[in-house]
């Protein structure tokens, strides 16, 4: 089966073999971002959800902007790099003033430990809601970006389609910005 994962932009960081070995021994740090469009009052109008091929199954799944934090890279740099990688250079993300995430998500390689699951590794992700103001054109392994109302994004059907249990993370993101219906 052909790989559907995003090529490492810095292949000197770790080879695929070294990354697999590291993943089997220590948690890996990631950032995840929920792209949103805001109205003039700063309320979430639309939520962006990616469609991509699953790195583990090869199937099409819904997911969020996500990627590793590289050695020597700040959280802001990692967020910006991964947003550009998935949404394109003209998405114009508005990074939050604070690097405090709305959630610290923990993925385990065994299903059922937490709602979040990644068969490749134990990973920890700092998760952010990030407004974007520009044109989003998915790149790399992101096939499509779908803009949904918060109500549609929080629907059980969509949340169940999210890879690795990320539906629970998306629901938490919407709650953190007051975008879930009362």
N, C-alpha and C positions, 0 to 999 in steps of 0.2 A: 504494500500500500504506500502511496506517495505521501510525504509529509505535508501537512497543511499548516504547520506552525510558522510563525514569523521568523525569518532568518535573524540571527544575532547580529546587531549592527556593529558590534565590536568582537569579531570572532577570536581575537587574541585573549579575551577575558577568560573563558573556559571552553575547552573543546566539548563536543556533545558527550563524549565518554566521561570527561571530568565532571561535567554538570550532572550527569546521571549518578555518578558516584557521590558527589556532594549532596544531591537531593536525597540519597538513601541514608545520609548520616546526620544532616543538620537542617533545621528549618531555613527556608529561603524567604527574603523580604521582598514584598511586592507593593505596588500602589495600584489602586483601582479607582476609576472615576466614573461617575454617572453624569453624562453631559446633559445640560438642561438649557432651555430657552426661557427667558424671563419676560414678563410683561412690564409695562412702565412703572408699576408699583413694586417691582422686585419679586413678584410671586411667580412660581413655576407654572409656565403655560404648557410646555412640551418637555418630554423626556426622551432622550436618544438611547436606543437599544440596538446593538450590533447583531448582525447575522454573520456567522463564520463557520468554517468547518472545524469540528472538534479535533483537537490534537490527539485525543485518546481513542476516539471511535471512528473518526472520518465523517461522521454524520453532520448535517447542518444543525446548528443550535443557536439560541439567542444568548448574548453575553454582554458584559460591560467592557469598557476600556480597561485594560489590565496589562501589567508588565513588571519585570524585575527592576529593583533598584540596583544599579551597577556600583561596584567598588569605587569610592571617591566621588560619587554623585549625590547631590543634595536631593531631598524629597521634592522640592520645587522643580529641579532639573528633570528628575525622573517622571513627575507628572506631565510636564510640558513635552518631554520626548515621547512618552507613550500616547498622549493625546494626539500629537502630530502624526505618530506612526499609524494610529488607527483612524483618525478623522481627516488627515491631510493638513498641509501647511497653512491653509486659509480658514481654518476653523476659528481662530482667534479666541482661545480659551482665556477666561478671566480667573486666574488662580486665586484661591482664597487668601485673605490677608494673614491668616494663621495656618500653621501646618498641623494643627490639631484636627484629626479626622473625625467624621461623624461616627465611625466604627473602626474597631480593630478586629478584622475577620481572620479566623483561624481555620485553615483547611487541613484535613487529615487524609492520609492515604487509605484509611479504612472507613467505609460508609457507616453512618449512624453515630459517630462520636460527637459531631456537631452537624448542623444542617448543611454545612459546606464541605465539599468532598473533592479531592484531586488525587486520582490514583497514582500519579507520578511522585508525590512528595508530601511532606509536612511543610506548609507554607503559612506565613503571616502576611496579611495585606492591610495596609492603612487605606481606608476608603473615604473618598471625598465626593461632594456634589460640586460640579464645576460648570458655571455658565459659559456658553460659547455664543459668539455674536456673528461669526463669519459663515462662509459656505463650507459645509462638511462633505468631503468626497472620500469615502473609505479607501484605505490603502492596505498594502501587505496582504494579510490573510483575512481581513475584514471585507466581506462581500457587499454588505449593504448596511446603511444606518436608517433605522425606521424611527420617525418622530411620532410619539404617542402622547395623548393627554395623560395627566397623572392617573385618572380613573382607569383608562385602558391599560396603562402600564402596571397598575396594581391588580388587574384581573387575574383570577386564579389560573385561567388558561395560559396566559403569557408567562406568569411566574413559574408555572410548571415546566415551560419550555426552556427555562434558563439553565445553562450548563453548570454543573457542579453545585447546585443548590443556590445559585446567585439570586434566585427570586426572593429569598429571605433578605438578602443584602439590599436588593432594590426596594423592597417594602420598607426596610429600615431607613434607607436614604430619603424616600418620600416622606416618611414620618418626621425625620430630622429637620425638614424644611417646611413642615406644616402643609404638605401637598396632598395628604390623604383626606378624603371626605369625612366629615364628622359623623 
